Amino acid sequence: MPPDTLSPSRLAAFERCPRQLWLMTFRPDSAGSADDAADRRATAHAIAAEARRQIPDMVMIDPASSRSAESAATGAAIATRQTIAGAQFLHDGVQAIVDILEPDGDGWRIIAVRGSTKAKPDHLAALATQAWVAAANGLRITSVHVRHLDRDFTLDRSGDRGGLFVDTDVTALVAPIVATQGARIGAAKALLTQSEPAAIVGDHCHAPYTCAFTDYCHAGLPAGPYWPVTILPRGAGKAFLRRGIDDLTLVPVEDLRSDTDRRVHRATMTGQVEHDPAGAAQVMAGWSYPRTWLDFETVSDAVPVWPGCSPYEQVPFQFVADVEAANHGIVRHEFLDLSGDDPRRACAEALAALPRTGAVIAWHARFERDVVLRLAHACPDLAAVLDDLAARIVDLLPVTRDHWYHRDQRGSWSIKAVLPTIAPHLDYATLAVRDGGDAVAAYREAVDVACTPARRAELDAALRLYCGRDVEAMRVVAERLIEPGPPSPVA
């Protein structure tokens, strides 16, 4: 049986993909679970709580109460012209919960609290439903806003987050959607009286986020080619899909526009590695010794925790730096702070103790450079040393991209795609922490007051092993890039 009510989120799902609404209703068990789902929920709750905290006199509607109680509480707050958090409205089988409903003259302003740093197109559908339902309940809606994070906000004092949010008026964008909302709701209701719609996959499966039913929908489709055109980097395969070509091996080489695309195609067709050791060696010859191979692990919070931080600022809680002398001897330097305190000062001091000369090598160096420069800003007395370190950072990623491609990378030059083609024995799958998302989860677990000393020690060891593997991977890849001939074992 269809549900007795629809919601703004379900109607937004219908607009994105009717099948998504049908599956949410009748086959919720077929949904997958995103690796970062728990972290995203925690972030959303933290943002909503902070938005409510900044309006101390508002009336909070209890979401755990009955629908009739919620409706009564909403009506009472409206009658006394109070700002309401979680106002509940029902009309024509659609139930809407408004994040914040503010009096505005003789009307009301609808505000949706979002964790982005700007209003986005995917915010509009749910807001239109809220405005439509509220208006049907007799409210005059004067404006509709998205209350999002201000990217320029910096926490000056712990706990003082005034100015964290900024409102963007989206009334004009929502109005035309509201005007056609009745027909849209009718179509959604009709869909829920029908059998399961056919799967129609496409870009919408991953925009604005990956749908929870993506694996389920793809499972029922015919298997695609082993080497699909989507392997081509930077979305170059879309042009061939529009022409009805989905197999990379069937793409005419003369139709490939970039040298990178031609290299990917050639390696795929021949099974031979595209490798230019002389070119890689020429670039890397300028990387002076001592070479410092550097990798950070960072954590970011939508609602800043430490003074001096902005929304989603990447704060380093760990780094591993392997310092390589000219004779190729390696000395490892490590930093890891699982205290839960602001780690930036201690991290900056540890970085300042690294060699003051030589190349600093990173993978996707812009990220590492930005982390170091932010630390320099946070620690002015160390700024000269850290600015100099940042200026010496060079990037191994473009060197690899320009001089190495194995078809098993399947169009990716992430370190985790390249490494198995060079040193398969260095397998991340054997690690307890396998990627950056795991590292953040391990950090958050370790700093939680409920974490036992024994468990924190396990997480400490796992994080050191993972970050160390990233640095080792860079060194191994760099060594192979300049090594002529067929692949050879790397110790």
C-alpha positions as CSV (number, residue, x, y, z in Angstrom):
1,M,0.0,0.0,0.0
2,P,1.2,3.5,-0.7
3,P,2.0,5.7,2.4
4,D,-0.7,7.9,3.7
5,T,1.4,11.0,3.2
6,L,4.2,12.2,1.0
7,S,7.0,14.5,2.2
8,P,9.1,17.2,0.5
9,S,12.1,14.8,0.4
10,R,10.1,12.1,-1.3
11,L,8.6,14.5,-3.8
12,A,12.2,15.8,-4.5
13,A,13.2,12.2,-5.1
14,F,10.2,11.8,-7.5
15,E,11.4,14.8,-9.5
16,R,14.9,13.4,-9.7
17,C,13.8,9.9,-10.6
18,P,10.3,8.5,-10.3
19,R,11.7,5.0,-9.7
20,Q,13.6,6.4,-6.7
21,L,10.3,7.4,-5.0
22,W,8.8,4.0,-5.8
23,L,11.7,2.1,-4.4
24,M,11.8,4.3,-1.3
25,T,8.2,3.4,-0.7
26,F,8.0,-0.2,-1.6
27,R,11.5,-1.6,-1.7
28,P,13.5,0.3,1.0
29,D,15.5,-2.9,1.7
30,S,17.1,-2.7,-1.7
31,A,18.9,0.5,-0.9
32,G,22.6,0.4,-0.3
33,S,24.4,2.3,2.5
34,A,26.9,5.0,1.7
35,D,30.2,4.7,3.6
36,D,29.9,8.3,4.9
37,A,26.2,8.2,5.7
38,A,26.6,8.3,9.5
39,D,29.1,11.2,9.2
40,R,26.7,13.1,6.9
41,R,23.8,12.6,9.4
42,A,25.9,13.7,12.3
43,T,27.0,16.8,10.3
44,A,23.3,17.6,9.4
45,H,22.3,17.3,13.0
46,A,25.1,19.5,14.2
47,I,24.2,22.2,11.7
48,A,20.5,22.1,12.6
49,A,21.2,22.3,16.3
50,E,23.5,25.3,15.9
51,A,20.9,27.1,13.7
52,R,18.3,26.5,16.4
53,R,20.7,27.6,19.2
54,Q,21.2,30.9,17.5
55,I,17.4,31.7,17.9
56,P,16.9,31.1,21.6
57,D,13.3,32.3,21.8
58,M,11.9,30.0,19.1
59,V,9.3,27.4,19.7
60,M,10.5,23.9,19.0
61,I,7.9,21.4,17.7
62,D,8.6,17.9,19.1
63,P,9.2,15.6,16.1
64,A,8.5,12.6,18.4
65,S,5.0,13.6,19.3
66,S,1.9,12.5,17.4
67,R,0.8,14.1,14.2
68,S,-2.2,15.8,15.8
69,A,0.0,17.1,18.7
70,E,2.5,18.5,16.2
71,S,-0.3,20.2,14.3
72,A,-1.8,21.6,17.4
73,A,1.6,22.9,18.7
74,T,2.3,24.5,15.3
75,G,-1.1,26.2,15.3
76,A,-0.6,27.6,18.7
77,A,2.8,29.0,17.9
78,I,1.4,30.6,14.7
79,A,-1.4,32.2,16.6
80,T,1.0,33.9,18.9
81,R,3.3,34.9,16.0
82,Q,6.4,33.1,17.3
83,T,9.4,31.8,15.4
84,I,9.0,28.1,15.0
85,A,11.5,25.3,14.5
86,G,10.0,22.2,12.9
87,A,6.5,23.6,12.1
88,Q,4.3,20.8,10.8
89,F,1.7,21.2,8.0
90,L,-0.5,18.7,6.2
91,H,-2.4,19.2,3.0
92,D,-3.7,16.8,0.3
93,G,-1.7,13.9,1.6
94,V,1.5,15.9,1.8
95,Q,3.2,16.5,5.1
96,A,5.8,19.2,5.3
97,I,8.2,20.1,8.2
98,V,9.7,23.6,7.9
99,D,13.1,24.0,9.5
100,I,12.4,27.5,10.6
101,L,9.2,29.6,10.2
102,E,9.6,33.2,11.0
103,P,7.0,36.0,11.3
104,D,7.5,38.6,8.6
105,G,5.0,41.5,8.8
106,D,1.6,40.0,8.4
107,G,3.1,36.9,6.7
108,W,5.7,34.3,7.2
109,R,9.2,33.5,6.0
110,I,10.2,29.9,5.3
111,I,13.9,29.1,6.0
112,A,15.6,25.8,5.1
113,V,18.8,25.1,7.0
114,R,21.5,23.5,4.8
115,G,25.1,22.5,5.3
116,S,26.3,23.9,2.0
117,T,28.1,27.2,1.6
118,K,25.6,28.4,-0.9
119,A,22.0,27.8,-2.0
120,K,21.9,25.0,-4.6
121,P,19.3,24.0,-7.2
122,D,18.6,20.7,-5.5
123,H,17.3,22.7,-2.4
124,L,14.4,24.2,-4.4
125,A,12.1,21.3,-4.8
126,A,11.7,20.6,-1.1
127,L,11.3,24.3,-0.4
128,A,8.6,24.6,-3.0
129,T,6.7,21.7,-1.4
130,Q,6.9,23.4,2.0
131,A,5.7,26.7,0.7
132,W,2.8,25.0,-1.2
133,V,1.6,23.1,1.9
134,A,2.0,26.0,4.2
135,A,0.1,28.3,1.9
136,A,-2.7,25.7,1.6
137,N,-2.9,25.9,5.4
138,G,-3.8,29.6,5.2
139,L,-0.3,31.1,5.7
140,R,0.8,34.0,3.6
141,I,4.3,33.2,2.6
142,T,6.3,36.4,2.0
143,S,9.6,34.8,1.1
144,V,11.6,31.6,1.0
145,H,15.3,31.4,2.0
146,V,18.1,28.9,2.3
147,R,20.1,29.5,5.5
148,H,23.6,28.1,4.7
149,L,27.1,28.3,6.1
150,D,29.1,31.5,5.3
151,R,32.3,30.3,3.7
152,D,34.1,33.5,5.0
153,F,33.1,32.9,8.7
154,T,36.0,32.3,11.1
155,L,35.5,31.3,14.7
156,D,37.0,34.0,16.8
157,R,36.2,32.6,20.3
158,S,35.2,29.1,21.3
159,G,31.5,28.7,21.2
160,D,30.8,32.1,19.7
161,R,29.4,31.2,16.2
162,G,27.3,34.3,15.5
163,G,27.7,35.0,11.8
164,L,28.1,31.3,10.9
165,F,25.0,31.4,8.7
166,V,23.9,33.6,5.9
167,D,20.5,33.6,4.2
168,T,20.0,33.5,0.4
169,D,16.5,34.5,-0.9
170,V,15.3,31.9,-3.4
171,T,11.6,33.1,-3.5
172,A,11.8,33.9,-7.2
173,L,13.3,30.5,-8.0
174,V,10.7,28.6,-5.9
175,A,7.6,30.4,-7.2
176,P,7.3,28.7,-10.6
177,I,7.8,25.3,-9.0
178,V,5.0,26.1,-6.4
179,A,2.7,27.1,-9.3
180,T,2.9,23.5,-10.8
181,Q,3.1,21.6,-7.5
182,G,-0.4,20.3,-7.6
183,A,0.1,18.5,-10.8
184,R,3.5,17.1,-9.6
185,I,1.9,15.7,-6.5
186,G,-0.8,14.1,-8.5
187,A,1.7,12.4,-10.7
188,A,3.7,11.1,-7.7
189,K,0.5,9.7,-6.2
190,A,-0.4,8.0,-9.5
191,L,3.1,6.5,-9.7
192,L,2.6,4.8,-6.3
193,T,-0.5,3.0,-7.5
194,Q,1.5,1.3,-10.3
195,S,4.1,-1.5,-10.5
196,E,7.8,-1.0,-10.3
197,P,9.0,1.4,-13.0
198,A,11.8,0.4,-15.4
199,A,15.3,1.4,-14.4
200,I,16.6,4.4,-16.4
201,V,20.2,5.0,-15.4
202,G,22.2,8.1,-16.2
203,D,24.0,11.1,-14.7
204,H,21.1,11.7,-12.4
205,C,22.1,8.5,-10.5
206,H,25.0,10.4,-9.1
207,A,23.9,14.0,-9.0
208,P,23.6,15.9,-6.7
209,Y,24.6,12.8,-4.8
210,T,24.8,9.0,-5.4
211,C,21.4,7.5,-5.1
212,A,21.1,4.7,-2.5
213,F,19.4,2.5,-5.1
214,T,22.2,2.8,-7.8
215,D,23.5,-0.7,-7.3
216,Y,20.0,-2.2,-7.3
217,C,19.0,-0.5,-10.5
218,H,22.2,-1.4,-12.3
219,A,22.1,-5.0,-11.2
220,G,19.1,-5.7,-13.5
221,L,20.6,-4.2,-16.6
222,P,22.6,-6.1,-19.2
223,A,26.3,-6.2,-18.5
224,G,28.2,-3.4,-20.2
225,P,31.5,-3.7,-22.1
226,Y,34.5,-4.6,-20.0
227,W,36.3,-1.5,-21.2
228,P,33.5,1.2,-21.3
229,V,34.2,4.6,-22.8
230,T,33.6,6.1,-19.4
231,I,37.1,5.0,-18.6
232,L,38.3,8.1,-20.6
233,P,39.3,10.8,-18.1
234,R,37.4,14.1,-17.5
235,G,34.1,12.8,-18.9
236,A,35.5,12.5,-22.5
237,G,33.5,9.3,-22.9
238,K,30.1,11.1,-22.8
239,A,30.6,12.3,-26.4
240,F,30.9,8.7,-27.6
241,L,27.9,7.6,-25.5
242,R,25.8,10.2,-27.3
243,R,26.9,8.6,-30.6
244,G,25.9,5.2,-29.3
245,I,29.4,3.9,-28.7
246,D,29.8,2.5,-25.2
247,D,32.9,0.3,-25.8
248,L,36.3,1.9,-25.7
249,T,37.8,-0.7,-27.9
250,L,35.3,0.3,-30.7
251,V,36.3,4.0,-30.6
252,P,38.1,5.2,-33.7
253,V,41.5,6.4,-32.6
254,E,41.3,9.5,-34.8
255,D,38.2,10.6,-32.9
256,L,40.2,10.9,-29.6
257,R,41.0,14.5,-29.0
258,S,43.7,14.5,-26.3
259,D,47.1,12.8,-25.9
260,T,45.9,11.4,-22.6
261,D,42.8,9.9,-24.2
262,R,45.0,8.3,-26.9
263,R,47.3,6.9,-24.3
264,V,44.5,5.4,-22.4
265,H,43.0,3.9,-25.6
266,R,46.3,2.6,-26.8
267,A,47.1,0.9,-23.4
268,T,43.6,-0.6,-23.3
269,M,43.9,-2.0,-26.8
270,T,47.5,-3.4,-26.5
271,G,47.7,-4.4,-22.9
272,Q,51.1,-2.7,-22.8
273,V,52.0,0.0,-20.2
274,E,52.3,3.5,-21.5
275,H,55.6,4.4,-19.8
276,D,58.1,7.2,-20.4
277,P,60.9,6.8,-17.9
278,A,63.1,9.4,-19.6
279,G,60.4,12.0,-19.4
280,A,59.7,11.3,-15.8
281,A,63.4,11.3,-14.9
282,Q,63.8,14.7,-16.6
283,V,61.0,16.2,-14.4
284,M,62.2,14.6,-11.2
285,A,65.8,15.5,-11.7
286,G,65.1,19.0,-10.3
287,W,63.8,17.6,-7.1
288,S,66.7,18.2,-4.8
289,Y,67.8,16.2,-1.8
290,P,67.0,15.7,1.0
291,R,63.6,14.8,-0.4
292,T,60.7,14.9,2.0
293,W,57.8,12.6,1.1
294,L,54.8,14.1,2.8
295,D,51.2,13.0,3.4
296,F,48.5,14.5,5.7
297,E,45.3,13.2,7.2
298,T,42.8,15.9,8.0
299,V,39.4,16.3,9.6
300,S,36.9,19.0,8.8
301,D,33.8,20.2,10.6
302,A,30.9,22.1,9.1
303,V,30.4,23.9,12.4
304,P,34.0,25.0,13.4
305,V,35.2,23.7,16.7
306,W,38.5,25.5,17.3
307,P,39.1,29.2,17.2
308,G,40.6,30.4,13.9
309,C,38.8,27.7,11.8
310,S,36.2,28.2,9.1
311,P,33.4,25.8,7.9
312,Y,34.8,22.7,6.4
313,E,38.4,23.8,6.9
314,Q,40.8,20.9,6.6
315,V,42.6,20.5,10.0
316,P,45.6,18.1,10.0
317,F,45.6,15.6,12.8
318,Q,48.3,13.4,11.3
319,F,51.2,13.4,8.9
320,V,54.0,11.1,7.9
321,A,57.1,12.4,6.3
322,D,59.9,10.2,5.0
323,V,63.1,12.2,4.6
324,E,65.3,10.6,1.9
325,A,69.0,11.5,1.8
326,A,71.0,11.6,-1.4
327,N,72.3,8.1,-0.7
328,H,68.6,7.0,-0.5
329,G,68.6,6.4,3.2
330,I,65.2,7.0,4.8
331,V,64.3,8.6,8.1
332,R,60.6,8.6,9.1
333,H,59.0,11.5,10.9
334,E,55.5,11.1,12.3
335,F,52.8,13.3,13.9
336,L,49.5,12.0,15.2
337,D,47.2,13.8,17.7
338,L,44.3,11.8,19.0
339,S,43.7,13.9,22.1
340,G,40.7,15.7,20.7
341,D,42.4,19.1,21.3
342,D,43.2,21.5,18.5
343,P,46.1,19.7,16.8
344,R,47.3,22.6,14.6
345,R,50.0,24.1,16.8
346,A,51.6,20.7,17.6
347,C,51.4,19.8,13.9
348,A,53.0,23.1,12.8
349,E,55.9,22.6,15.3
350,A,56.4,19.0,14.0
351,L,56.5,20.3,10.4
352,A,58.9,23.0,11.3
353,A,61.3,20.4,12.5
354,L,61.6,18.8,9.0
355,P,64.6,19.7,6.8
356,R,64.7,23.3,5.7
357,T,66.0,22.4,2.2
358,G,65.2,20.0,-0.5
359,A,62.0,19.1,-2.4
360,V,58.8,18.2,-0.5
361,I,57.0,15.6,-2.5
362,A,53.2,15.1,-2.3
363,W,50.4,13.4,-4.3
364,H,48.0,16.1,-5.4
365,A,50.2,18.7,-3.9
366,R,47.7,21.5,-3.9
367,F,46.0,19.9,-0.9
368,E,49.2,19.5,1.1
369,R,50.3,23.0,0.2
370,D,47.0,24.5,1.3
371,V,47.2,22.6,4.6
372,V,50.7,23.9,5.3
373,L,49.7,27.5,4.4
374,R,46.7,27.4,6.7
375,L,49.0,26.2,9.5
376,A,51.3,29.1,8.7
377,H,48.4,31.5,9.0
378,A,47.3,29.9,12.4
379,C,50.9,30.0,13.8
380,P,52.4,33.4,12.8
381,D,55.7,32.7,14.6
382,L,56.3,29.7,12.4
383,A,54.9,31.3,9.2
384,A,58.3,31.9,7.6
385,V,59.4,28.3,8.0
386,L,56.1,26.9,6.9
387,D,55.7,29.2,4.0
388,D,59.1,28.1,2.8
389,L,58.1,24.5,3.2
390,A,55.0,25.1,1.2
391,A,57.0,26.7,-1.6
392,R,59.1,23.6,-1.9
393,I,56.2,21.2,-2.4
394,V,56.2,19.4,-5.8
395,D,53.5,17.1,-7.2
396,L,54.1,13.5,-8.1
397,L,50.6,13.1,-9.5
398,P,51.0,15.0,-12.8
399,V,54.4,13.3,-13.4
400,T,52.7,10.0,-13.0
401,R,49.7,11.1,-15.2
402,D,52.0,12.2,-18.0
403,H,54.4,9.3,-17.9
404,W,52.6,6.2,-16.8
405,Y,49.4,4.4,-17.6
406,H,48.4,0.8,-17.1
407,R,45.0,-0.2,-18.4
408,D,44.1,-1.7,-15.0
409,Q,44.0,1.9,-13.7
410,R,40.7,2.1,-15.7
411,G,41.1,5.8,-16.3
412,S,42.2,6.8,-12.8
413,W,45.5,8.2,-11.5
414,S,44.6,8.1,-7.8
415,I,47.5,6.6,-5.8
416,K,45.2,3.6,-5.0
417,A,44.6,3.0,-8.7
418,V,48.3,3.3,-9.8
419,L,49.9,1.4,-7.0
420,P,48.5,-2.1,-7.8
421,T,49.9,-1.8,-11.3
422,I,53.4,-1.2,-9.9
423,A,53.6,-2.9,-6.5
424,P,50.5,-5.2,-6.0
425,H,52.0,-6.5,-2.7
426,L,51.4,-3.1,-1.1
427,D,47.7,-3.8,-0.8
428,Y,45.5,-1.3,1.1
429,A,42.8,-4.0,1.4
430,T,44.8,-5.7,4.2
431,L,44.8,-2.5,6.3
432,A,42.2,-1.7,9.0
433,V,42.2,1.9,7.7
434,R,42.0,1.8,3.9
435,D,41.2,5.3,2.8
436,G,40.7,8.9,3.9
437,G,37.2,8.3,4.9
438,D,38.3,5.4,7.2
439,A,41.0,7.7,8.6
440,V,38.4,10.4,9.6
441,A,36.1,7.8,11.1
442,A,39.1,6.4,13.1
443,Y,40.0,9.8,14.3
444,R,36.5,10.6,15.4
445,E,36.2,7.3,17.2
446,A,39.6,7.8,18.9
447,V,38.8,11.3,20.3
448,D,35.4,10.3,21.6
449,V,35.3,10.2,25.4
450,A,33.8,6.8,25.2
451,C,36.8,5.3,23.4
452,T,38.9,3.0,25.7
453,P,42.6,3.4,26.0
454,A,43.1,-0.1,24.4
455,R,40.9,0.8,21.4
456,R,42.6,4.2,21.0
457,A,45.9,2.4,20.8
458,E,44.5,0.1,18.1
459,L,43.3,3.1,16.1
460,D,46.6,4.9,16.6
461,A,48.5,1.9,15.1
462,A,46.0,1.6,12.2
463,L,46.3,5.3,11.3
464,R,50.1,5.2,11.4
465,L,50.1,2.2,9.2
466,Y,47.7,3.7,6.7
467,C,49.4,7.1,6.4
468,G,52.8,5.4,6.2
469,R,51.5,3.3,3.4
470,D,50.5,6.4,1.4
471,V,54.0,7.8,1.8
472,E,55.6,4.4,0.9
473,A,53.4,4.2,-2.1
474,M,54.6,7.5,-3.4
475,R,58.3,6.5,-3.1
476,V,57.6,3.2,-4.8
477,V,55.7,4.8,-7.7
478,A,58.4,7.4,-8.2
479,E,61.1,4.8,-8.3
480,R,59.2,2.8,-10.9
481,L,58.5,5.9,-13.0
482,I,62.2,6.4,-13.8
483,E,63.1,2.7,-14.1
484,P,63.3,1.6,-17.7
485,G,62.1,-1.8,-18.9
486,P,59.3,-4.2,-17.8
487,P,57.9,-4.0,-14.2
488,S,60.2,-5.4,-11.6
489,P,59.6,-6.3,-7.9
490,V,59.9,-3.4,-5.5
491,A,60.9,-4.2,-1.9
